[in-house]
Amino acid sequence: MTDAYLDSPPLTDEQRAVVEQPWDARVLVTAGAGAGKTHTLVRRLDALCGHQDPEEALEASEILVLTFSRAAARELRERIARHGERARRVRAQTFDAWAYGVLRRAHPDGDWGGAGFDERIAAAAQAVEKGALEAGDAVPPAHVVIDEVQDLLGGRRELVETLLDRYQDSCGFTVVGDAAQSVYGFQIDDLAERADETGRFFDWLRASYPDELVELHLTRNFRATTPEARTALPLGPRLQEVTDPDEGAELYEELRESLLDPANTLADLTDPLTLGALRRSSESCAVLTRDNRQALAVSQLLHEHAVPHRLRRPLEDRPVPYWVAELLRRTEANGLSEERFRALLAEIPLPYEPDPAALWPVLRRAARGAGRNVLDLEGLRRVVADGRFPDEAGDPETEPLVVSTVHRSKGLEFDRVIVLAPPSVGELRKQHKDDLDLPAEARALYVAMTRARQDLHHVAPPELPLLRRAGSRKSGRRYVAGWRSYDRFGIVAEAGDVARDRPAGHDTDAVSLQTYLLEKVAAGDAVVLRKRHDVPMGEHQSPPYVVVHDGREIGEASERFREDLFQVQKVNRTWDPWWPDEIHGIRIDTLETVVGSIAAGANAGLGDRGLWIAPRLTGLGRYRRAEENEERNA
């Protein structure tokens, strides 16, 4: 096979063996960290679409590509656009986005936008089992491509197994994974159940296709270009097999010792030299943390020292870019030509240069209008309202410095990686007692250390707040606690904390406030939640709070936030909760398009589509009383 991709790396023999498998092959690829799996998958997709025998070539609509995160899906789509000669129409989707599409076809009247992630995944599995992919004009997949299959656990695993079972006689697949990078076991609370789940999908594949499964391996590392960046790689094969806690502890300590080499030490994150280097660097850099608490603390510290960065969101968070609401607000037309779409998009202030040529076909396909060369704006509004906005049209991640948990960095790579110095095994045992999974800790540290292309450093963790949850251990609101059970010093901001039912400024001047958001408010800006008055909004709610940016109100706290604040502050049945006058330390995560009341939008002068711009919040909020005018601290 002649390599026609002169601007991309040539295929190795291992990669070529994957690429050249026939479309109906069942292929399991074990790909170590940095083994060029994305490059291989792009070439695999191109080969599936462009086979020299027309009867062996697949249409893009017959190929289903699933990934765990929007970032991974975006990277794959961008690689396809650059290097995929024939696979340009193949869509890479997250599991959640694909499951949502399945449910919309199978149960169009269901309120799937309001359903939780796990609920949608489980319902999609049932719909697939009942033939949802064959109904109407739907095209069942002829080939399924899935990355990071070592993290197929629980509902996702059952969804994929249902899909492959349903089409076992007509569907090939190419699935890629590395057991050494399995880090999502923490989603399963019971350690015995977690151990049983780890590697279960690999076992299912081998049992289901004993004579057909083709197992191939990608062993060469292309990512790490320096000895420092390669330091963890030799332990990969051992991590693929580890299940014993003692062996996990041994591997963890080996990784930790190599990471903590004095040559890799950075001064702490408050050191002027370190901060200056982070501000000036144009190369991609990630500060990787073990958990969300560390990530929030690092982000807060960087903000306090004016270091621009982006805090990576949970994988299921999919905000709709704010330019969508502004695009719809700037025209009363029912449809847009491509020329008019480009002109309106160019008028909207954005922190990056959008690619209208790429956005146009994605939006037209999602809106499904009847016009051949027209973007149906009512269809686009429905897409947003139904929670179906395509991942491909989401905002790009342009900030070179990223703060992320290790789990959210899966599948990504950076020129420089800074890992918060991990605790020893002894310290981990003190912290987690009976809830410690040492093989998983070793794999997570391995993943962190193998994200680097060039530089791998470690730095001491910043001082960390004590976070607890109110109510449910998994879904309750996190708050800043103290060592006394009744201490409450702050609350963690979340995505749904700003009201969406009506636009901010609806009772004054919503139009000028939308302009203010566009022109004056940016990701990373500080805001304050300020109590409007002392009267609670309901029996189990706090008083109302407004979001204040540089002295101007830009939103109201949502009903969900008020209910959560009540749960946090209601320490016990006999105490009356107290309400902070202000909550500081919260930042703008992004501006997003939100869906609210059509009547409220029209009455506020924002058109009759029920869409407008609202801020999304993040950060560690700290309580303040007006009479104290200072932060409450433990």
C-alpha positions in Angstrom: 0.0 0.0 0.0 1.5 3.3 -1.0 1.5 6.1 1.6 -0.3 9.1 -0.1 -0.3 11.3 3.0 2.8 13.3 2.5 2.0 15.9 5.2 1.4 13.3 7.9 3.7 10.7 9.5 4.1 7.5 7.6 2.4 4.4 9.0 4.5 1.9 11.0 4.0 -1.8 10.3 1.9 -2.1 13.5 -0.3 0.8 12.4 -0.6 -0.4 8.9 -1.8 -3.8 10.2 -4.7 -2.0 11.9 -5.5 0.3 8.9 -5.7 -2.5 6.4 -8.2 -4.8 8.2 -11.4 -5.3 6.2 -14.5 -3.4 7.1 -16.2 -6.4 8.7 -13.2 -7.4 10.8 -13.5 -7.4 14.6 -10.4 -5.7 15.8 -9.1 -5.0 19.3 -6.1 -2.7 19.4 -4.0 -2.4 22.5 -2.3 1.0 22.2 0.1 2.3 24.8 0.4 5.9 25.8 1.4 8.1 22.9 1.4 5.2 20.4 -0.2 7.3 17.6 -3.7 5.8 18.0 -5.5 8.9 16.8 -3.3 9.0 13.7 -4.0 5.3 13.2 -7.8 5.7 13.6 -7.9 8.6 11.1 -6.1 6.4 8.5 -8.4 3.5 9.4 -11.5 5.6 8.8 -10.0 6.8 5.5 -9.4 3.2 4.4 -12.9 2.2 5.4 -14.4 5.0 3.2 -11.9 4.7 0.3 -11.3 1.0 -0.3 -10.1 0.3 -3.8 -13.0 -2.2 -4.3 -16.2 -0.1 -4.3 -18.2 -3.0 -2.8 -15.8 -3.0 0.2 -16.0 0.8 0.8 -18.4 2.2 3.4 -20.3 5.4 3.4 -19.6 7.9 6.2 -23.2 7.4 7.5 -22.4 3.7 8.0 -19.5 4.3 10.4 -20.2 5.1 14.1 -17.3 6.7 16.0 -17.6 7.1 19.8 -15.3 8.9 22.2 -15.5 9.8 25.9 -15.0 13.5 25.8 -15.7 16.5 23.6 -12.0 17.3 23.5 -11.2 13.8 22.2 -14.0 14.0 19.6 -12.8 17.4 18.5 -9.2 16.3 18.2 -10.3 13.3 16.1 -12.5 15.5 13.9 -9.7 18.0 13.4 -7.2 15.2 12.4 -9.8 13.9 10.0 -10.2 17.3 8.4 -6.4 17.7 8.0 -5.4 14.2 7.0 -8.5 12.2 6.1 -8.8 12.3 2.3 -12.0 10.3 2.1 -13.4 10.2 5.7 -14.2 13.9 6.0 -17.9 13.3 6.5 -17.4 10.8 9.3 -18.6 12.2 12.6 -16.9 11.5 15.9 -19.4 11.8 18.8 -19.4 11.5 22.5 -21.3 8.6 24.0 -23.8 11.1 25.5 -24.4 13.0 22.3 -24.9 9.7 20.3 -27.2 8.2 23.0 -29.3 11.4 23.0 -29.7 11.2 19.2 -30.8 7.5 19.5 -33.4 8.5 22.1 -34.7 11.4 20.1 -35.4 9.0 17.2 -36.8 6.3 19.4 -38.9 8.5 21.7 -39.2 12.0 20.2 -41.7 13.1 22.8 -39.5 12.2 25.8 -37.9 14.9 27.9 -34.4 13.6 27.4 -32.8 17.0 27.8 -33.8 16.9 31.5 -32.7 13.4 32.1 -29.4 12.5 33.7 -26.4 11.1 31.9 -26.7 7.6 33.3 -30.5 7.6 32.6 -29.9 8.5 29.0 -27.2 5.9 28.5 -29.4 3.1 30.0 -32.5 4.2 28.0 -30.4 4.3 24.8 -29.2 0.7 25.4 -32.8 -0.4 25.6 -33.7 1.5 22.5 -30.9 -0.1 20.5 -31.9 -3.5 21.7 -35.5 -2.9 20.4 -34.2 -1.8 17.0 -34.1 2.0 17.2 -31.2 2.1 14.7 -33.3 0.4 12.1 -36.5 2.5 12.3 -37.5 4.9 9.5 -34.6 6.2 7.5 -32.0 5.4 10.2 -28.9 3.5 9.0 -27.5 0.9 11.3 -23.7 1.0 11.6 -21.6 -1.3 9.4 -18.5 -0.5 11.4 -18.1 0.9 15.0 -14.9 2.7 16.1 -14.4 3.3 19.9 -11.4 4.8 21.6 -10.4 4.3 25.3 -12.4 1.1 25.7 -10.6 0.3 28.9 -12.9 2.9 30.5 -16.1 1.3 29.3 -17.7 0.6 32.7 -21.3 0.1 33.8 -23.9 1.7 31.6 -21.5 2.6 28.8 -20.2 -0.9 28.6 -23.7 -2.3 28.5 -24.6 0.1 25.8 -21.7 -0.9 23.6 -22.2 -4.6 24.3 -25.9 -4.3 23.3 -24.9 -2.5 20.1 -22.4 -5.1 19.0 -24.7 -7.9 20.0 -27.5 -6.5 18.0 -25.5 -6.2 14.8 -23.0 -9.1 15.4 -23.8 -10.6 11.9 -23.5 -7.3 9.9 -21.1 -5.0 11.8 -17.4 -4.9 12.1 -15.5 -2.9 14.8 -12.2 -1.3 15.7 -11.8 -0.7 19.4 -8.7 0.8 21.0 -7.7 0.7 24.6 -4.9 0.2 27.1 -5.6 -1.4 30.5 -2.7 0.5 32.0 -4.7 3.7 31.5 -8.0 2.5 33.1 -8.8 5.3 35.5 -12.6 5.5 35.7 -13.2 2.7 38.2 -13.8 5.3 40.9 -17.3 5.7 39.4 -18.2 2.3 41.1 -18.3 2.6 44.9 -17.9 -1.0 45.9 -14.2 -2.1 45.6 -15.1 -5.7 44.8 -17.5 -4.7 42.1 -15.0 -2.2 40.8 -12.3 -4.9 40.5 -14.8 -7.1 38.7 -15.7 -4.4 36.2 -12.0 -3.5 35.4 -11.1 -5.4 32.2 -14.6 -6.8 31.8 -15.1 -5.4 28.3 -11.9 -7.0 27.1 -13.1 -10.3 28.5 -16.5 -9.9 26.9 -14.9 -9.3 23.5 -12.7 -12.3 23.7 -15.6 -14.6 24.9 -18.0 -13.2 22.3 -15.7 -13.5 19.3 -13.4 -16.4 20.2 -12.6 -17.2 16.5 -13.0 -13.8 14.9 -11.3 -11.3 17.2 -8.1 -9.9 15.7 -5.9 -8.5 18.5 -3.2 -6.1 17.4 -0.8 -3.9 19.3 0.7 -0.4 18.9 3.9 -0.4 21.0 6.0 2.5 19.8 5.7 5.9 21.7 5.6 9.0 19.4 4.5 11.5 22.0 7.4 11.7 24.5 10.4 13.4 22.9 12.7 13.6 26.0 13.9 11.1 28.6 11.9 13.0 31.3 8.7 12.6 29.4 9.4 8.9 28.8 10.1 8.0 32.4 6.8 6.3 33.2 6.6 4.3 29.9 8.5 1.2 31.0 5.9 0.4 33.7 3.0 0.3 31.2 3.0 -3.4 30.6 3.0 -4.2 34.3 0.1 -1.8 34.9 -2.0 -3.6 32.3 -2.1 -6.7 34.5 -2.1 -5.3 38.0 -5.0 -6.1 40.3 -3.2 -7.0 43.6 -3.1 -4.0 46.1 0.5 -4.8 47.1 1.7 -4.9 43.6 -0.3 -1.7 42.9 1.4 0.0 45.8 4.8 -1.1 44.5 4.1 0.3 41.0 2.7 3.5 42.5 5.9 4.1 44.5 8.1 3.4 41.5 6.2 6.0 39.5 6.2 8.5 42.3 9.9 8.1 42.9 10.7 8.8 39.2 8.3 11.8 39.1 9.8 13.3 42.3 13.3 13.3 40.9 14.9 16.6 42.1 15.7 17.5 38.5 12.0 17.7 37.7 11.1 20.0 40.7 9.4 23.3 40.2 9.2 26.0 42.8 5.6 26.2 44.3 2.8 27.8 42.3 3.2 31.1 44.2 6.9 31.5 43.2 7.4 34.6 40.9 9.6 32.6 38.5 7.1 29.8 38.1 4.2 32.2 37.7 6.1 34.3 35.2 6.9 31.2 33.1 3.3 30.1 33.1 2.1 33.6 32.0 4.6 33.8 29.2 4.5 30.3 27.7 2.8 29.9 24.4 3.3 26.1 24.4 0.5 23.9 25.7 0.8 23.2 29.4 -1.4 21.3 31.8 -1.4 21.3 35.6 -2.8 17.9 36.5 -4.4 17.2 39.8 -5.6 14.0 41.5 -9.1 15.3 42.2 -11.5 18.2 41.8 -10.6 19.8 45.1 -7.0 20.2 44.0 -8.1 21.5 40.6 -10.3 24.2 42.2 -7.6 25.2 44.6 -5.0 25.5 41.8 -7.3 27.4 39.6 -8.1 29.8 42.4 -4.4 30.4 43.2 -3.6 31.1 39.5 -6.5 33.5 39.2 -5.2 35.4 42.3 -1.9 35.8 40.6 -3.4 36.8 37.3 -2.3 33.7 35.3 -4.7 33.1 32.4 -5.8 29.5 32.2 -8.8 27.2 31.7 -10.3 24.8 34.2 -11.4 21.7 32.4 -15.1 20.9 32.9 -16.6 17.5 33.7 -16.9 15.4 30.5 -20.7 15.6 30.5 -20.8 19.4 30.5 -21.6 20.7 27.1 -22.4 24.5 27.1 -23.8 26.0 23.9 -21.6 28.8 22.6 -23.0 32.3 23.3 -22.7 33.3 19.6 -25.7 31.1 18.9 -28.1 33.3 20.9 -26.5 36.4 19.5 -26.7 35.1 15.9 -30.5 34.4 16.3 -31.1 37.8 18.1 -29.5 39.7 15.2 -32.0 38.6 12.6 -35.8 38.1 12.4 -35.4 35.9 9.3 -36.5 32.2 9.4 -33.4 31.1 7.5 -30.0 32.3 6.6 -27.9 31.8 3.5 -24.3 30.9 4.0 -23.2 34.4 3.0 -25.5 36.0 5.5 -24.5 33.5 8.2 -20.8 34.4 7.7 -21.6 38.1 7.8 -23.6 37.9 11.1 -21.0 35.6 12.7 -18.2 38.1 11.8 -20.1 40.8 13.7 -20.2 38.9 17.0 -17.1 39.6 19.3 -15.4 36.3 20.1 -12.1 35.5 21.8 -11.1 33.2 18.9 -11.4 33.2 15.1 -14.4 31.0 14.2 -14.3 28.7 11.2 -17.6 29.4 9.4 -16.8 27.0 6.6 -16.7 24.2 9.2 -19.6 25.4 11.2 -22.0 25.9 8.3 -22.5 22.2 7.3 -22.6 21.1 11.0 -25.4 23.6 11.9 -27.4 22.9 8.7 -27.2 19.1 9.3 -28.3 19.6 13.0 -31.2 22.0 12.1 -32.5 19.7 9.3 -34.2 22.5 7.4 -35.9 21.9 4.1 -33.9 24.5 2.2 -30.9 23.2 0.3 -28.6 26.1 1.0 -30.3 27.7 3.9 -29.8 27.4 7.7 -33.2 26.9 9.3 -33.1 29.1 12.4 -36.2 27.7 13.9 -34.7 24.3 13.6 -31.5 25.6 15.2 -33.5 27.0 18.1 -35.1 23.5 18.6 -31.7 21.9 18.5 -30.5 24.1 21.4 -33.8 23.8 23.3 -33.7 20.0 23.1 -30.1 19.8 24.2 -29.0 18.5 20.8 -26.4 21.1 19.9 -23.6 19.3 18.0 -20.3 18.9 19.8 -18.5 19.8 16.6 -19.8 23.4 16.9 -18.8 23.9 20.5 -16.2 26.5 21.5 -12.6 25.5 20.8 -10.2 25.2 23.7 -7.7 27.9 22.9 -6.1 28.7 26.3 -2.6 27.2 26.3 -2.6 26.6 30.1 -5.1 24.0 31.4 -5.9 23.0 35.0 -7.4 19.5 34.9 -7.9 16.4 37.0 -6.0 13.5 35.6 -9.3 11.8 34.6 -10.4 14.7 32.4 -7.0 14.8 30.7 -7.5 11.3 29.2 -6.6 11.1 25.5 -4.9 14.5 25.5 -1.3 15.5 25.3 0.6 18.7 26.2 4.1 20.1 25.6 4.6 20.5 29.3 2.9 18.7 32.2 3.1 19.8 35.8 1.8 17.1 38.2 0.9 18.0 41.8 3.4 15.9 43.9 1.5 12.8 44.9 1.4 11.5 48.5 3.2 8.4 49.5 1.3 5.1 49.8 1.4 5.5 53.6 -0.2 8.9 53.3 -2.9 7.6 50.9 -3.8 4.9 53.4 -4.2 7.4 56.2 -6.4 9.6 53.9 -8.6 6.9 52.4 -8.5 4.0 54.8 -10.8 1.3 53.5 -11.7 3.1 50.3 -8.3 2.9 48.7 -7.7 1.3 45.3 -3.9 1.2 44.9 -3.9 -0.3 41.4 -6.2 2.5 40.2 -3.9 5.1 42.0 -0.9 3.7 40.1 -2.7 3.8 36.8 -3.9 7.4 37.3 -0.4 8.5 38.1 0.8 6.7 35.0 -1.7 8.6 32.9 -0.7 11.9 34.4 3.0 11.3 33.7 2.4 10.1 30.1 0.6 13.2 28.9 3.8 15.1 28.3 5.6 15.6 25.0 8.6 17.4 26.3 8.7 18.5 29.9 7.4 16.7 33.0 7.6 18.5 36.3 6.2 18.1 39.8 5.2 20.9 42.2 3.9 20.9 45.8 0.1 21.1 46.1 -1.3 24.4 47.4 -3.1 24.6 50.7 -6.3 22.8 50.2 -9.7 23.6 51.7 -11.8 21.0 53.4 -14.7 20.2 51.1 -17.8 18.2 52.1 -21.1 17.4 50.4 -24.6 18.3 51.7 -27.0 15.4 51.5 -26.1 12.8 48.9 -22.5 11.6 48.9 -22.4 11.7 45.1 -24.7 14.5 44.0 -25.0 16.8 47.0 -23.6 20.3 46.8 -20.0 20.6 47.8 -19.2 23.3 50.4 -16.2 24.6 52.2 -16.2 23.1 55.7 -14.2 23.1 58.9 -13.2 20.5 61.4 -16.4 21.2 63.4 -19.4 19.6 61.9 -21.4 22.8 61.8 -18.7 25.0 60.1 -19.7 26.5 56.8 -17.3 28.8 55.1 -18.3 28.7 51.4 -19.9 26.8 48.6 -18.6 25.4 45.3 -20.2 27.0 42.2 -21.7 24.8 39.5 -22.9 25.1 36.0 -26.6 25.5 36.7 -26.3 28.3 39.3 -27.5 31.1 37.1 -31.3 31.4 36.5 -32.3 30.6 32.9 -36.1 31.0 32.9 -35.9 34.7 32.1 -33.1 37.0 30.9 -31.0 39.1 33.3 -32.2 42.7 33.3 -35.7 41.7 32.2 -37.2 44.3 34.6 -34.7 47.1 33.5 -32.9 46.8 30.2 -32.1 43.2 29.0 -30.9 44.4 25.6 -28.1 46.6 27.0 -27.2 43.8 29.5 -26.7 41.4 26.6 -24.4 43.9 25.0 -22.5 44.3 28.3 -22.0 40.5 28.5 -20.7 40.4 25.0 -18.3 43.4 25.4 -17.2 43.4 29.1 -17.5 39.9 30.5 -14.9 37.2 29.8 -14.0 33.7 31.1 -12.0 34.0 34.3 -13.5 37.3 35.4 -14.4 37.6 39.1 -18.0 37.9 40.2 -19.8 38.2 43.5 -23.0 36.5 44.6 -24.9 39.2 46.6 -27.9 38.6 48.7 -30.8 40.7 47.5 -32.8 40.6 50.7 -33.3 38.4 53.8 -36.5 36.7 52.9 -36.2 33.0 51.7 -37.8 32.3 48.3 -39.5 29.1 49.6 -39.7 26.8 52.5 -36.5 24.9 51.5 -34.7 27.7 49.7 -32.3 30.6 50.6 -33.1 34.2 49.9 -32.4 35.4 46.3 -28.9 36.2 45.2 -27.7 38.2 42.2 -24.5 37.8 40.2 -22.5 41.0 40.2 -19.7 41.7 37.8 -17.6 44.9 38.3 -20.5 46.4 40.2 -23.2 45.5 37.6 -25.8 42.7 38.0 -25.5 40.2 35.2 -27.7 37.4 36.5 -29.8 35.9 39.3 -29.0 32.7 41.2 -31.1 29.8 40.1 -33.7 27.9 42.1 -31.4 25.0 42.2 -28.6 27.1 43.7 -31.0 28.5 46.4 -32.2 25.0 47.3 -28.6 23.7 47.5 -27.6 26.7 49.6 -30.5 25.9 52.0 -29.3 22.3 52.3 -25.7 23.4 53.0 -26.7 26.0 55.6 -29.4 23.9 57.3 -26.9 22.3 59.7 -29.6 20.5 61.7 -33.3 20.6 62.4 -33.1 22.9 65.4 -30.8 25.6 64.0 -32.1 28.3 61.7 -29.8 28.7 58.7 -27.8 31.9 58.3 -27.3 33.5 54.9 -24.1 35.1 53.8 -24.4 38.7 52.5 -21.9 38.0 49.7 -20.1 35.0 48.3 -16.7 35.8 46.8 -14.1 33.8 44.9 -16.4 32.7 42.1 -15.4 33.2 38.4 -17.0 33.2 35.0 -16.4 29.8 33.4 -17.8 30.9 30.1 -20.7 32.7 28.5 -23.3 30.4 27.0 -26.6 30.3 25.1 -29.4 29.3 27.4 -33.1 28.5 26.8 -35.8 30.2 28.8 -39.4 31.4 28.4 -40.2 32.7 24.9 -42.6 35.2 26.4 -40.0 36.5 28.9 -37.5 36.9 26.0 -40.0 38.7 23.9 -41.1 41.0 26.7 -37.5 41.9 27.4 -36.9 42.9 23.8 -34.7 39.9 22.9 -36.9 38.4 20.2 -39.4 35.6 20.2 -37.0 32.6 20.2 -36.5 32.2 23.9 -32.7 32.2 23.7 -30.2 34.6 25.3 -26.7 34.8 26.7 -26.0 34.0 30.4 -22.9 33.5 32.4 -21.8 30.0 33.6 -20.0 30.0 37.0 -17.2 28.0 38.6 -14.9 28.3 41.6 -14.7 28.1 45.4 -17.1 30.6 46.8 -16.3 32.1 50.2 -18.9 33.6 52.5 -18.8 37.2 53.8 -21.0 39.1 56.2 -21.6 42.7 55.5 -20.8 43.8 59.1 -17.5 41.9 59.0 -16.6 42.8 55.4 -14.2 40.0 55.4 -14.0 36.3 54.4 -15.1 33.7 56.9 -12.2 31.3 57.4 -11.7 28.1 59.3 
